Amino acid sequence: MRSTFTLDLNRWADKVRGRMDAVVKKVCLDLDRSLVLSTRVDTGRARGGWGAGVNNVSLRQAIQDPSGAITLRENAGEINKAKAGDTIYLTNNVEYIVYLNDGTDKFSGDFMVEKSLRRFPQIIRESTNQAKREHP
């Protein structure tokens, strides 16, 4: 009887761990997508400046990526290494990213960070529901 109970608990813990890992990855992938795709495009360097790091800041060099596809793919490769409990850093090392986000006296900011973070509760809900479907 005791071994059956232990096995059931272990199965339950594995299922919960799988769901938690899936939620962490999905939330970060969605947040990254929001940041990258809401970054304004001139040459594509600002979009290509977003990087993802698991438990450390990304040292990824900015590239010209007007569509954001290369950046999203590379960041997904990093984010998919994450597990629940890890810290995922989404950063942009382009020197003018703060001006694009916050604006200057010459142009208004896009506030892509704030807009993405406002969607955070929705992203968590959607990610949790998807994890429940994928890890029943």
N, C-alpha and C positions, 0 to 999 in steps of 0.2 A: 504494500500500500504506500509506504513512504517513498519508494523509488519512483512510482508512478506520479506522485505528487511533485517530486523534484523535477522529473522530466517535463511535466506540464508547466511548471514555473520557468524552466529553462526555455521551453518553446515560446512561452509568452514573452519572456525577456528578449529573446532573439527577434520576435515580431516587433516589439516596441522599439528596440534599437534600430531595426531596419526602417521603421517609419520615421524615427527621429532623424536618422541620416538623410533620408529622402527629403524631409521637410527642409533641413538645413541647406541642402544642395539646391532645391527648387527655389527657395526664397532668395538665395544669393544669385542664382542664374537670372531670375526675374528682375532683381534690383540692378544687376549689372546691365542687363538688356535695356532697362529704362534709362540708366545713366548714359550709356553709349549712344543710344538712338535719339536721346533728347539733346545731345551736344551739337551745337550748330556747326555747319560745315562750310568752310571756305576751301582750304587745301585738304582737309581730312586729318590733319595732324592732331588736332584736339581730340577728335573721336578715337584716333589711333593711340592716344596717350593713356587710355584707361588700362589698368592692369589689376589682376587679382592675385592675391597671395594667401596661402593657408599658413597661419601661425607666424607669418612674417610679411612685411611689405614687399610688394612686387618691385623688382629692379628692371622690369621690362622697359625697353626704350620705345619712345613714341615712333610710330610709323605713319605714313600717309595712308589712311584707310577711310575714304569718303563714305562708303556704305556701312562700315563698322563690322562687316562680316568676318574679316580676319581677326580682329580684336575679340569679338564675341567667341569665336572658335577657340582661340588661344586661352582666353579667360575661362571658358568652360572646361578646358583640359585641367586647369588648376583647381577650379571649384569642385570638380568631380572627385578630387582626392580627399575632400573634406569629410569629416565625421562630426556627429553631434559632440559638442564640447570644444571643438576647434574654434579659433578666431580667424575669420576671413576678412581680409583687408581689400577694399576696392578703392584704388587711388588713381590719380592722374598726375603725371610728372611734367606736363607741359607748363612752362613758366607763366603763361597767361590764362590758365584755366580759371583762376579766381575771378579775373575780370569778365570772362564769359559768363560765369555763374552770377556774380554780384553786380556787374555793370560798371560803368565809369561815368564821368560827366559827359561823355560824348555818345554813349549808347546804353540802352537799358539792359539789364542782365536777363539771362534766360532762367535762372533759378532751377536748373536741372536737378541739383542735389535735393533742394527742398521739395520740389514736385515729386521726385522719386520717393522720398521719405514719407510724404503724405499718403502715398499708396501702400505703405508698409503693412498696415493692418489688413487690407484687402489681400495683399500678396500672401501673408501668413495664412489667412483663412483658405484661400484657393490651394495653397501648397499642402496644407493639412488634409483637406478633402481629397486631393489627388493621391497623397500618400496612403490614405485609408483604402482607396480603390486599388492601388497598385500593390499594397501589402496587407491583404485582408487577414 
